[in-house]
Amino acid sequence: MRLLFKTIGAEQIDLATTFSFGRAEADVSFPDDQDVSPIHGQFIVEGEKGYIRDNGSATGTFVNDVQIPANQKVELQEGDRIRFGAQIVYFTKERMFKAIPGEEELVSQTGKELLAKARKLKEAKVHGIEEKLNQAKAILKKITDDLENVSSKIALADKAISEAEKRQHEIQAEVQRLTTNKESIRKTLEEKKIPLCKRQLTLKDKLQLLDMAQAPDSQKQPLQDELNTITEQLKAVEEEKKSLPQVIVDLKKKSEEFEKKNSEYSAQREKLRLALEERQKKYAPDIKRLQEELKSHELALAKARESIKR
């Protein structure tokens, strides 16, 4: 199928694919013809048949000087003369277009120029849709990143609360153990002192006897070293016994510190939770709109890319 446009050149072009025509924003445009609507109509290809459709233009579309109905495709017949605005187009299924007696000279842009122009417009349309798609994706990513940032802070607060509670429970358990078993611990420490005291007395007696016998220092030194060690052990046991109440007091203070931290972390988490809810409520309409835009742009992009392939 072929079309012949009345402008400059009189070359014929193959009607191989559906394309729109109009003054602007169409696959094939006539920007200087004010009687042509922005997207005036379409030439449609379906199998071996060619159709024309008027998109409800202001000045109408005529086939053989008869205006066709708006928004309805009309099948074209061999030699049909199509007019819209100041443009005249002829349709044929023949290999070569036949001259029409009495018609003024038919001149047209070459077929290659028209097809190249149509392809360029389609590619520009694809590029425009891609830009809109990328812009929508960028905005949606910025929103989701903001929400994820707040969510991650809430997760960190939850972890801090959990760790503080765990540490506090451990300390409280230790305080409870020491308080409950305080007397038992003291008794155990006293019992621990008994063999040490006995050994201390024995070592002192042995050293006294060696002093009386004027034994050399090399014989007394091992006993003195052991006596020093036992003395330090007894001192450590006594310190442990005396410090037990203070240990309990210190542990209670630590428990209070963790309780305070837990309260601070909980307050921070609640603040973040409210901030997240506020953001989610604020962004909900935008997220819905952007998701719908993405879906619409992706469908439009697929159609536009498919149009270039045809």
Buried (B, 14 or more C-beta within 10 A) or exposed (E): BBBBBBBEBBBBBEBEBBBBBBBEEBBBBBEEBEBBBBBBBBBBBEEEEBBBBBBEBEBBBBBEEEEBEEEEBBEBEEBBBBBBBBBBBBBBBEEEBEEEEEEEEBEBBBBEBBBEBBBEBBBEBBEBBBEBBEEBBEBBEEBEEBBEEBBEBBEBBBEBBEBBBEBBEBBBEBBEEBEEEEEEBEEEBEEBBEEBEEBBEBBEEBBEEBEEEEBEEEEBEEBBEBBEEBEEBBEEBEEBBEEBEEEBEEBBEBBEBBBEBBEBBBEBBEEBBEEBEEBBEEBEEEBEEBEEBBEBBEEBBEEBBEBEEE
